[in-house]
Amino acid sequence: MTTLTAPPTSAFAYASPPSLPSAPITTTSSTPQPTTQTTTSTSNKRKHPSPSPSPSLPNYPSLITHSQKITPFEKKVYHLLLTIPPGSFTTYALLSARLQSSPRAVGNALRKNPFAPGVPCHRVLSTGNTLGGFKGKISRKSADAVGGVDTLIEKKALLQKEGVRFDDKGRALGTPFRGFLK
């Protein structure tokens, strides 16, 4: 076995930077000094401010906790949804088992989700990894569907954008996320 010893602390000492002259430097040249050009450049930046930074993302855990428009059960459901990573999915049955509730109660809470898609209710599928419902609607391809668009196509598109793949029968491939189970 080899024993390593640290070098003396003086080996890590850094040289101090050279001191700057205390008097200003003057020149007799009539050409503009680089500092003048820098000042001009700085004043141009002030005339054309940079775009404002993008707004920060909402703090969903805090929004959920402090919302007075949702029930305590809905708060539990929404907090659990935040634990499902992008590219993953779970089922109504697994969520309901964790909450000691029914899949229908979970579905009702998801239907009312005011924070979607930031609180990702689209990541919850029916048992068998089929799409189930979305936005309180079942699969429909008629003008009375939300905006005339089949909501399940939207749910599937959100999941595919996150990397979830589907077979030719519309079932999500892979194993449902169970990371929130006790």
Order of alpha helices (4+ residues) and beta strands (2+ residues): alpha-alpha-alpha-beta-alpha-alpha-beta-alpha
